[in-house]
Amino acid sequence: MKAIVVTDRAGGLAAMALVERPEPAAAINDVVVEVHASGFVPTELEWPSTWTDRRGRDRAPSSPGHELAGVVTALGYGTTGLSVGQRVFGLTDWHRDGTLAELVAVEARNLAPLPGDVDFTVGASLPISGLTAWQGLFEHGRLRAGESVLAHGAAGAVGSMVAQLAREAGAYVIGTGRAADRQAALDFGAQEFLDLDHDALEDVGGVDLVFDVIGGDIAKRSVGLIRAGGTLVSVVGPPDARPADGRAVDFVVESDRAQLGEIVRRVREGRLRTNIGTVASLDDAADALNPTERRTGKTIIRVRP
């Protein structure tokens, strides 16, 4: 099968290559999925799990990509809940070869059914962005109706999901980003927008929840905006500062079949829009994942036409 691999950690995205690899076999509780579309997060090449297994052993060359939409082609021993020929989408294990390939072996529990009226490209754009927003807001942030949310990067793949889900939950949403992101952030549900290059972040006042996808100085300054009992939720590692009278949570997104079902249901009902930026073929993936200009939205590799 064809697959994208990375061979050199120092080489980064430039070290990607399209090669022929052996087809994967389904282990116990696995399924093999014929990948139709795959999502990609640029920071994957900085993750230790891209380069080593759980015992710390080198596993390069490895295939990146951990979001997929496709069709089940084989079941491993003991696998239940899915069937051959079923359309699925989901999030694969960080330490296993990923989804920038024609076939991938995945634990069945990490996948959810993909309704027939949802395109594979849309399905592949949902797992990381949708689950990250859902878990950050509702599991870790404990968001309630009537609260306020500061959503950093509100025009991005994750931030746009945060803005929409928070707004639907009854929160007041303030989005941030660059000046060029203003209209997109407002279109995705933010009720106010702050240009991080020119507006004073401190003018926001107090908020109940900060959802941080940026880190660094922005995260430090955001801590001072959190009201008593509020929460800083981070997906970019442990924050350097914590609220004086609140909580700080950093987390790694996990696959959850029920949550994937809730997310795709909202997409089908028109209550949630995914933010797709670039779509490219597997043959063109290496170039598409090495953009020469700034992009917002999710990059999707269409593995099958």
Buried (B, 14 or more C-beta within 10 A) or exposed (E): BBBBBBEEBEEEBEBBEBBEBEBBEBBEBBBBBBBBBBBBBBEBBEBEBBBBEEEEEEBEBBBBBBBBBBBBBBBBEEBEBBEEEBBBBBBBBBBBBBBBBBBBBBBBBBBBBBBEEBBBBBBBBBBBBBBBBBBBBBBBBBBEEEBBBBBBBBBBBBBBBBBBBBBBBEBBBBBBBBEEBBEBBBBBBBBBBBBBEEEEBEEBEEBBBBBBBBBEEBBEBBBEBBBEEBBBBBBBEEBEEEBEEBBBBBBEBEBBBEBBEBBBEBBEEEEBBBBBBBBBEBEEBBEBBEEEEEEBBBBBBBBEE
